[in-house]
C-alpha cells in the first residue's frame, strides 16, 4: 500500500519535480481504528500513548498495542507516528527517557513533538526515532523551519495559520518534509495553544485535557448590577461565538501538492471507525488519481459525497487561501450531524449464494435502504429484503450490538467493507 517511489508524470513544486506521492496521514484513537485507517488507504497513522500526548480522553495505546500496531502497519508498507506533543512541566520530564526508548523498541517510526526539552531528551535516549515538529510549535516561516531542520527534525507540521503561498516560500528555501492539516476540526486558538479550558474547567489544554470550551454556547450580558442584569439574546437565540467550521481540502489537493506539501494530515483521533475509514479513503483516491495523471486530473464529485456521509460540520479551507472571515465560523447552530449510521461490518462473503456475513454496529431492519462501501470497491445501495441470525433463523431486524447477521447482497463484497444506512435528521 505504500506509495513512495518516483512518479511517471512530473509534478512541479517550488523545489522542482515531485519524486514521490504525498503521504496520506490518518488518525487512530485505538488499535481497531488504526487497522481500518491502514486498510482504507493511509500511508501512515498517528496515535497517542498513555502519556505525553494531547488527547487524554482518547483510548490511547499501551506499548503492547503500539507494537501490534507497528507490525500491522508495516505489513502494509505504512508507518506509525506517536504524538508526544504536550508542553511539558518539570514533572513530565521524569518519564521521557523510558517512554521514548520503549517507542523505539516497539517499532514506532517517528514522534510528533513540540517541546524543545522532549526533542533533546529523545535524541539522547532514542536516537532511532524520527522527530516531527508538532503544529503546537506554531512554525510559520522558513527561517524557523531551517532552525528546526538543523536541530535534527526531519519533518515540520506547520501552524494551521500558514497560507499556501507561505508554504511555497518555505519549500523554496528549505529542503525538509512539510506536513499540513487538510481535514477535520479546527481549533479557534492559535495553533491549538488554548487556555480557555484551563480557566473554565481547570483542565490543561496543552497537556491533553482540553474540554473544548470554544464549542460551548455563549451569549452576551449587559454589565449591570447583579440584581438588574438582563440576558442579551440576539435574534438567533443561541450563538457559538468561537466555533470554527471543519477543514476540508479534498477539492484543492492539486494546489497542496504543487505547493510542495509532503504529508496530508487528517484530524480526528476521537472520531469513529466510519469517519476515519470514509475520509481516509477519499483522500487516498484523490491523491492516487492526481499523481497518476496530473495533466488530466478531475475531481470526482462522489468523493465529496462520501465526505458528507461522515460526521461533520460545515466545511472551510481555513487559512490556505487567506485569513478566515465570519463565513468560516459557526454562529447559529452546531451542525455536527452525521447523515449516515455505520450499520455493519462485512466479515465474510459467500459468492455462490451472494450472502454476506455482517457484524452489526447499529440497528438495521428488513426494508431499510443500505449502502456498502470499501477501500477498493465502488459503493452500491440496496434494500434489505431477507436476513438471518447466526443460527440460520429468519429475522426482521438486527437490534443487538455486535450480533452476527447474514443477508443476501446485490453485488460482491469483501471482509472489512462497511455497510451504512441513512439517518433521519430531526
Secondary structure as GFF3:
##gff-version 3
##sequence-region A 1 426
A	DSSP	beta_strand	12	13	.	.	.	ID=ss1
A	DSSP	beta_strand	16	17	.	.	.	ID=ss2
A	DSSP	beta_strand	23	27	.	.	.	ID=ss3
A	DSSP	alpha_helix	31	39	.	.	.	ID=ss4
A	DSSP	beta_strand	44	48	.	.	.	ID=ss5
A	DSSP	alpha_helix	63	75	.	.	.	ID=ss6
A	DSSP	beta_strand	79	84	.	.	.	ID=ss7
A	DSSP	three_ten_helix	90	95	.	.	.	ID=ss8
A	DSSP	alpha_helix	96	105	.	.	.	ID=ss9
A	DSSP	beta_strand	110	113	.	.	.	ID=ss10
A	DSSP	alpha_helix	116	125	.	.	.	ID=ss11
A	DSSP	beta_strand	130	133	.	.	.	ID=ss12
A	DSSP	three_ten_helix	135	137	.	.	.	ID=ss13
A	DSSP	alpha_helix	142	150	.	.	.	ID=ss14
A	DSSP	beta_strand	155	157	.	.	.	ID=ss15
A	DSSP	alpha_helix	164	173	.	.	.	ID=ss16
A	DSSP	beta_strand	177	184	.	.	.	ID=ss17
A	DSSP	three_ten_helix	190	192	.	.	.	ID=ss18
A	DSSP	alpha_helix	196	201	.	.	.	ID=ss19
A	DSSP	three_ten_helix	205	207	.	.	.	ID=ss20
A	DSSP	three_ten_helix	213	215	.	.	.	ID=ss21
A	DSSP	beta_strand	220	221	.	.	.	ID=ss22
A	DSSP	three_ten_helix	226	228	.	.	.	ID=ss23
A	DSSP	beta_strand	231	232	.	.	.	ID=ss24
A	DSSP	beta_strand	243	244	.	.	.	ID=ss25
A	DSSP	beta_strand	246	248	.	.	.	ID=ss26
A	DSSP	three_ten_helix	250	252	.	.	.	ID=ss27
A	DSSP	alpha_helix	253	259	.	.	.	ID=ss28
A	DSSP	beta_strand	263	266	.	.	.	ID=ss29
A	DSSP	alpha_helix	273	292	.	.	.	ID=ss30
A	DSSP	three_ten_helix	294	296	.	.	.	ID=ss31
A	DSSP	alpha_helix	301	309	.	.	.	ID=ss32
A	DSSP	beta_strand	315	316	.	.	.	ID=ss33
A	DSSP	three_ten_helix	326	328	.	.	.	ID=ss34
A	DSSP	beta_strand	329	330	.	.	.	ID=ss35
A	DSSP	beta_strand	340	350	.	.	.	ID=ss36
A	DSSP	beta_strand	355	360	.	.	.	ID=ss37
A	DSSP	beta_strand	364	365	.	.	.	ID=ss38
A	DSSP	beta_strand	369	373	.	.	.	ID=ss39
A	DSSP	beta_strand	380	383	.	.	.	ID=ss40
A	DSSP	beta_strand	387	389	.	.	.	ID=ss41
A	DSSP	beta_strand	397	398	.	.	.	ID=ss42
A	DSSP	beta_strand	404	408	.	.	.	ID=ss43
A	DSSP	beta_strand	418	422	.	.	.	ID=ss44
###
